[in-house]
């Protein structure tokens, strides 16, 4: 993971290797925040490329929105691991 751009309302992160499932889950959590203007990732090449994840907010700190999404997902996964099947 490498931060490509970090501004108050814009965050761009590069991921290599890519796990699109995790990035999709993070993206879904980010979209729960009402201040998000855009969020998503683009894969430069499916086999040897990287994923560039971009979060843009109207006024909130984009890095804070990212961190909140990660924290919330971590709690959800921890809750799932405690459930008996």
N, CA, C and O of each residue as an XYZ file, in Angstrom:
340
protein
N       0.837     -1.166      0.000
C       0.000      0.000      0.000
C       0.890      1.240      0.000
O       1.846      1.340      0.769
N       0.555      2.172     -0.871
C       1.318      3.414     -0.964
C       0.343      4.579     -1.143
O      -0.534      4.538     -2.005
N       0.503      5.607     -0.328
C      -0.340      6.793     -0.470
C       0.218      7.635     -1.616
O       1.368      8.073     -1.583
N      -0.619      7.849     -2.626
C      -0.213      8.620     -3.798
C      -0.526     10.099     -3.636
O       0.224     10.954     -4.109
N      -1.637     10.401     -2.967
C      -2.048     11.787     -2.765
C      -2.867     11.862     -1.495
O      -3.769     11.053     -1.280
N      -2.550     12.841     -0.648
C      -3.298     13.020      0.593
C      -3.558     14.505      0.788
O      -2.655     15.277      1.110
N      -4.810     14.883      0.585
C      -5.258     16.248      0.834
C      -6.451     16.146      1.773
O      -6.915     15.043      2.064
N      -6.945     17.261      2.243
C      -8.054     17.199      3.199
C      -9.243     16.426      2.647
O      -9.781     15.555      3.330
N      -9.656     16.726      1.435
C     -10.865     16.093      0.889
C     -10.565     15.063     -0.201
O     -11.482     14.612     -0.886
N      -9.302     14.687     -0.370
C      -8.929     13.726     -1.403
C      -7.846     12.787     -0.892
O      -6.846     13.225     -0.324
N      -8.058     11.492     -1.101
C      -7.071     10.484     -0.736
C      -6.962      9.496     -1.886
O      -7.969      8.958     -2.348
N      -5.727      9.257     -2.353
C      -5.464      8.254     -3.390
C      -4.421      7.284     -2.855
O      -3.346      7.676     -2.401
N      -4.779      5.992     -2.926
C      -3.900      4.945     -2.403
C      -3.704      3.885     -3.474
O      -4.649      3.489     -4.157
N      -2.467      3.433     -3.610
C      -2.136      2.366     -4.556
C      -1.986      1.055     -3.796
O      -1.345      1.000     -2.747
N      -2.589     -0.004     -4.342
C      -2.488     -1.339     -3.754
C      -1.882     -2.294     -4.760
O      -2.331     -2.385     -5.903
N      -0.858     -3.003     -4.322
C      -0.240     -4.034     -5.133
C       0.363     -5.035     -4.168
O       1.269     -4.633     -3.437
N      -0.020     -6.242     -4.088
C      -1.014     -6.939     -4.902
C      -2.434     -6.473     -4.571
O      -2.660     -5.728     -3.617
N      -3.365     -6.929     -5.376
C      -4.742     -6.460     -5.316
C      -5.650     -7.534     -4.724
O      -5.558     -8.706     -5.089
N      -6.521     -7.128     -3.812
C      -7.610     -7.987     -3.344
C      -8.893     -7.192     -3.561
O      -9.293     -6.401     -2.707
N      -9.529     -7.404     -4.696
C     -10.702     -6.612     -5.051
C     -11.864     -6.830     -4.085
O     -12.679     -5.928     -3.891
N     -11.950     -7.997     -3.484
C     -13.021     -8.258     -2.521
C     -12.927     -7.326     -1.318
O     -13.922     -6.736     -0.897
N     -11.740     -7.202     -0.781
C     -11.526     -6.304      0.366
C     -11.769     -4.854     -0.050
O     -12.422     -4.101      0.672
N     -11.245     -4.464     -1.209
C     -11.438     -3.085     -1.660
C     -12.912     -2.776     -1.906
O     -13.360     -1.664     -1.627
N     -13.670     -3.738     -2.420
C     -15.112     -3.535     -2.592
C     -15.814     -3.372     -1.248
O     -16.715     -2.542     -1.119
N     -15.415     -4.147     -0.254
C     -16.013     -4.037      1.079
C     -15.707     -2.674      1.694
O     -16.585     -2.054      2.293
N     -14.475     -2.208      1.551
C     -14.102     -0.882      2.051
C     -14.911      0.190      1.326
O     -15.422      1.119      1.952
N     -15.023      0.061      0.023
C     -15.768      1.026     -0.772
C     -17.232      1.103     -0.318
O     -17.790      2.195     -0.207
N     -17.845     -0.037     -0.060
C     -19.230     -0.047      0.425
C     -19.365      0.696      1.745
O     -20.322      1.444      1.943
N     -18.414      0.494      2.646
C     -18.440      1.186      3.942
C     -18.239      2.688      3.764
O     -18.897      3.487      4.431
N     -17.347      3.067      2.882
C     -17.086      4.493      2.656
C     -18.347      5.187      2.161
O     -18.643      6.306      2.578
N     -19.094      4.528      1.273
C     -20.305      5.134      0.723
C     -21.399      5.325      1.762
O     -22.368      6.039      1.502
N     -21.270      4.705      2.933
C     -22.244      4.927      4.009
C     -22.102      6.322      4.620
O     -23.025      6.818      5.266
N     -20.962      6.942      4.418
C     -20.718      8.306      4.914
C     -21.382      9.303      3.972
O     -21.115      9.296      2.770
N     -22.244     10.160      4.512
C     -23.016     11.099      3.688
C     -22.155     12.160      3.001
O     -22.552     12.699      1.968
N     -20.996     12.463      3.553
C     -20.143     13.523      3.012
C     -19.308     13.076      1.809
O     -18.615     13.894      1.204
N     -19.364     11.797      1.457
C     -18.544     11.270      0.368
C     -19.095     11.749     -0.973
O     -20.281     11.602     -1.270
N     -18.211     12.319     -1.760
C     -18.557     12.793     -3.103
C     -18.299     11.710     -4.141
O     -19.100     11.510     -5.054
N     -17.172     11.011     -3.994
C     -16.860      9.890     -4.875
C     -15.922      8.927     -4.155
O     -15.116      9.324     -3.313
N     -16.050      7.653     -4.512
C     -15.203      6.625     -3.917
C     -15.183      5.434     -4.868
O     -16.203      5.071     -5.454
N     -14.024      4.845     -5.008
C     -13.900      3.667     -5.852
C     -12.449      3.403     -6.192
O     -11.547      4.133     -5.781
N     -12.247      2.333     -6.956
C     -10.880      2.005     -7.362
C     -10.863      1.552     -8.801
O     -11.854      1.062     -9.341
N      -9.709      1.732     -9.401
C      -9.488      1.312    -10.783
C      -8.281      0.392    -10.803
O      -7.248      0.690    -10.204
N      -8.422     -0.728    -11.497
C      -7.326     -1.682    -11.634
C      -6.620     -1.382    -12.948
O      -7.248     -1.377    -14.006
N      -5.315     -1.133    -12.883
C      -4.567     -0.761    -14.081
C      -4.353     -1.937    -15.025
O      -4.305     -1.754    -16.242
N      -4.225     -3.146    -14.475
C      -4.095     -4.359    -15.288
C      -4.508     -5.530    -14.409
O      -4.044     -5.626    -13.273
N      -5.368     -6.428    -14.897
C      -5.901     -7.486    -14.035
C      -4.874     -8.475    -13.488
O      -5.096     -9.059    -12.427
N      -3.763     -8.674    -14.182
C      -2.790     -9.670    -13.723
C      -1.544     -9.059    -13.093
O      -1.047     -9.580    -12.095
N      -1.036     -7.984    -13.643
C       0.227     -7.434    -13.147
C       0.102     -5.985    -12.689
O       1.104     -5.353    -12.352
N      -1.090     -5.466    -12.675
C      -1.285     -4.054    -12.359
C      -1.475     -3.799    -10.881
O      -1.209     -4.648    -10.030
N      -1.937     -2.618    -10.614
C      -2.220     -2.194     -9.256
C      -3.623     -1.602     -9.222
O      -4.191     -1.267    -10.262
N      -4.172     -1.479     -8.032
C      -5.465     -0.827     -7.855
C      -5.205      0.557     -7.274
O      -4.481      0.700     -6.289
N      -5.795      1.564     -7.885
C      -5.713      2.924     -7.382
C      -7.069      3.247     -6.764
O      -8.073      3.350     -7.470
N      -7.092      3.406     -5.448
C      -8.327      3.688     -4.720
C      -8.379      5.184     -4.443
O      -7.421      5.769     -3.939
N      -9.517      5.796     -4.783
C      -9.688      7.236     -4.605
C     -10.920      7.508     -3.753
O     -11.992      6.954     -3.995
N     -10.752      8.369     -2.752
C     -11.861      8.835     -1.918
C     -11.865     10.355     -1.993
O     -10.851     11.004     -1.737
N     -13.025     10.917     -2.348
C     -13.176     12.372     -2.383
C     -14.409     12.727     -1.550
O     -15.481     12.149     -1.731
N     -14.240     13.684     -0.637
C     -15.340     14.114      0.218
C     -15.702     15.562     -0.088
O     -14.955     16.282     -0.751
N     -16.867     15.973      0.412
C     -17.288     17.368      0.226
C     -16.521     18.280      1.182
O     -16.037     19.337      0.776
N     -16.407     17.876      2.452
C     -15.707     18.730      3.407
C     -14.934     17.954      4.474
O     -13.971     18.482      5.031
N     -15.326     16.730      4.768
C     -14.639     15.948      5.801
C     -13.253     15.510      5.340
O     -12.950     15.485      4.147
N     -12.425     15.166      6.318
C     -11.089     14.663      6.037
C     -11.190     13.275      5.399
O     -11.710     12.344      6.014
N     -10.700     13.140      4.185
C     -10.817     11.888      3.427
C     -10.097     10.733      4.128
O     -10.581      9.602      4.118
N      -8.952     11.016      4.731
C      -8.209      9.958      5.431
C      -9.014      9.459      6.633
O      -9.012      8.264      6.929
N      -9.692     10.359      7.315
C     -10.528      9.985      8.448
C     -11.695      9.105      8.002
O     -12.044      8.144      8.687
N     -12.297      9.428      6.861
C     -13.384      8.614      6.311
C     -12.865      7.221      5.981
O     -13.527      6.226      6.275
N     -11.688      7.145      5.373
C     -11.051      5.861      5.056
C     -10.831      5.053      6.338
O     -11.201      3.881      6.407
N     -10.226      5.687      7.356
C      -9.913      4.991      8.603
C     -11.171      4.510      9.317
O     -11.172      3.422      9.892
N     -12.233      5.295      9.289
C     -13.495      4.893      9.906
C     -14.069      3.672      9.205
O     -14.567      2.756      9.860
N     -14.003      3.654      7.886
C     -14.495      2.502      7.125
C     -13.712      1.242      7.491
O     -14.303      0.179      7.683
N     -12.406      1.355      7.587
C     -11.555      0.209      7.945
C     -11.892     -0.283      9.349
O     -12.013     -1.487      9.575
N     -12.044      0.645     10.293
C     -12.384      0.291     11.669
C     -13.723     -0.432     11.738
O     -13.852     -1.443     12.428
N     -14.718      0.085     11.023
C     -16.039     -0.538     11.031
C     -16.016     -1.936     10.407
O     -16.677     -2.850     10.900
N     -15.271     -2.096      9.344
C     -15.146     -3.428      8.721
C     -14.438     -4.411      9.655
O     -14.833     -5.573      9.754
N     -13.415     -3.953     10.323
C     -12.679     -4.800     11.270
C     -13.616     -5.307     12.360
O     -13.570     -6.480     12.730
N     -14.475     -4.410     12.878
C     -15.438     -4.807     13.910
C     -16.432     -5.829     13.358
O     -16.770     -6.794     14.043
N     -16.896     -5.626     12.138
C     -17.838     -6.570     11.538
C     -17.213     -7.946     11.346
O     -17.845     -8.963     11.632
N     -15.966     -7.982     10.861
C     -15.291     -9.265     10.666
C     -15.017     -9.954     12.001
O     -15.108    -11.177     12.101
N     -14.685     -9.175     13.021
C     -14.444     -9.750     14.358
C     -15.737    -10.354     14.895
O     -15.723    -11.426     15.500
N     -16.842     -9.670     14.675
C     -18.142    -10.175     15.103
C     -18.492    -11.487     14.383
O     -19.009    -12.421     14.996
N     -18.205    -11.544     13.090
C     -18.461    -12.763     12.322
C     -17.637    -13.933     12.822
O     -18.120    -15.064     12.883
N     -16.393    -13.658     13.178
C     -15.513    -14.756     13.614
C     -15.954    -15.350     14.950
O     -15.588    -16.478     15.278
N     -16.740    -14.596     15.723
C     -17.212    -15.091     17.018
C     -18.497    -15.898     16.911
O     -18.872    -16.605     17.847
N     -19.163    -15.792     15.782
C     -20.416    -16.503     15.596
C     -20.157    -17.986     15.312
O     -19.236    -18.349     14.580
N     -20.979    -18.805     15.899
C     -20.869    -20.246     15.654
C     -21.779    -20.620     14.501
O     -22.907    -20.139     14.400
N     -21.287    -21.461     13.656
C     -22.077    -21.930     12.528
C     -22.554    -23.341     12.761
O     -23.240    -23.908     11.911
